[in-house]
Amino acid sequence: MSSTREESAPVAGAWLHGVVRDVDPTMLAGITGMDGGPVRGVSAAGLVAVVSAAPPDEYGEEPLRHHLEDLAWLERAARAHHGVVEALAQRGAVVPARLATVHSDDSRVALSLVECAAELLATLDRLTGRAEWGVKGYLVPGAVVRAGGSDGPGGVGTAYLRRRRAQLTAREEGQQAASAAADAVHTALGELAVAGRRHAPQDRRLSGAATAMVLNGAYLVDRPALPRFTDLVAALGDRHPGIRLELTGPWPAYSFVAERPQPAHALREPR
């Protein structure tokens, strides 16, 4: 007698990956979610939320807060989450969810779709036929510091201080020039892209680059305009030899999804 009630009960725990207009359930069966099993779709208001099973003992408020302090766990979770979003983006427009957005059950997921339907539909319209591309700019080794002049009068100590002062001045001027070049690159790319956003430069420990990052830009590009966009990146690299430009993508449009308040039953990763 209790089996019927259990079968009709909502699934407990749902990690939200993203929202799409429609999706083939057989395609979802081939995408691995957070728990190692397939993801599933929750439909409401003409939309489909793609979610993973998120049992409360693993993804409830307290366990999740503990996990988010574990960098190894957080990295694995971020990779799994992005893998699902990327798979969806390869098949069409998707509104990516922020990492660690967990709803208590599927009914709460459906409710959030109903509450945000107008915004989600408008966002999907804006993202259709477009993709996010990243452009990072790094200082070129040797392009910042210039050699000092002759020793001049004043002895060895004075000459050393003069050279050191000249090197510091050159470095500062080089950094200013690189910053101005990054501004010019971002402006030019933003004029061709549908939209552009400039993120804070990544620390070298995160970027893995040998020199400092001066540009960390994201650009929403129409697919037909991509050849012109890539050509422009190359041309801007030639025009500004003091910085090395790196094009990455395509990415799901993380940078162009409006920030929405988190529901009380969802958590957000610490910044």
C-alpha positions, 0 to 999 in steps of 0.5 A: 500500500505504501509503494504507490505513495513512494512512487509518486513522491518527488525525487529528493534533492536536485542539483541544477545545471542549467535551463533549456527550452527543450531536450531529448530525454534519450540525450540526457541519458547519455550525460553523466551528472554529479552522482555518476548517473545520468541527469534528468529533466524537470519541465514547467512553464515551457522550459526544462531544467536539467538536474542531477540527483542530490541526496540530502545526506550528500548535498543538504545545506550542512554537508554542502557547506562542508564540501565547499571548503574542500578544494579537491571536492570543489574542483571535482564538482565544478568539472562535473557541473561544467561537463553537463552545461557544456554538453547542453550548450553543444546542442543549443542555447542554455542558461547555466546555473551557478555552481552549487545551486541545489533544490530540495526536490523536483517540485521546487525546481519546477516552481523556480521555472514558473517564477522566472519563466519570462526572464529565462525565456528572454535570456534563451532568446538572447543566447540562441545562435551565439556563444561565449568566447574568452580573450586573455592578454598577457604581458610579453616577456621583455616588453615591459622593462627597458635597459638603463642608460649610461652610468653618467657622473656620480660614481658607481653607487649613483650610477646603480641607483640611476639605472635602478630608477630607470628600470622601475620607471620603464616597468611602470610605463610598460605596465601603463602601456599594457593596460592601455593596450588591453583597454583598446583590445577590449573596446575593439572586440566589444564593438564586434561582439553582441556583448562584452564583459571584462573580468578581473585578471587571474593570478599567475598561480591560477592562470599558469602563465609566466607573465601577468594577465592584463586582460580577461575578457568574455565576448558573446559572439554571433556564430556567423561573425566568428571568423571576423572575430578571430581575425580581429583578435589576430590583428589586435595582437599584431597591433599591440605587440606588448601583450600576447592575446589568447582566444579560448572557447566556445564556452557556455554563456556563463558571463552573460546570464543575469545574476538572480537571488538564490532561493532559500533552498539553494547554496552558492559557492564562496567567493 
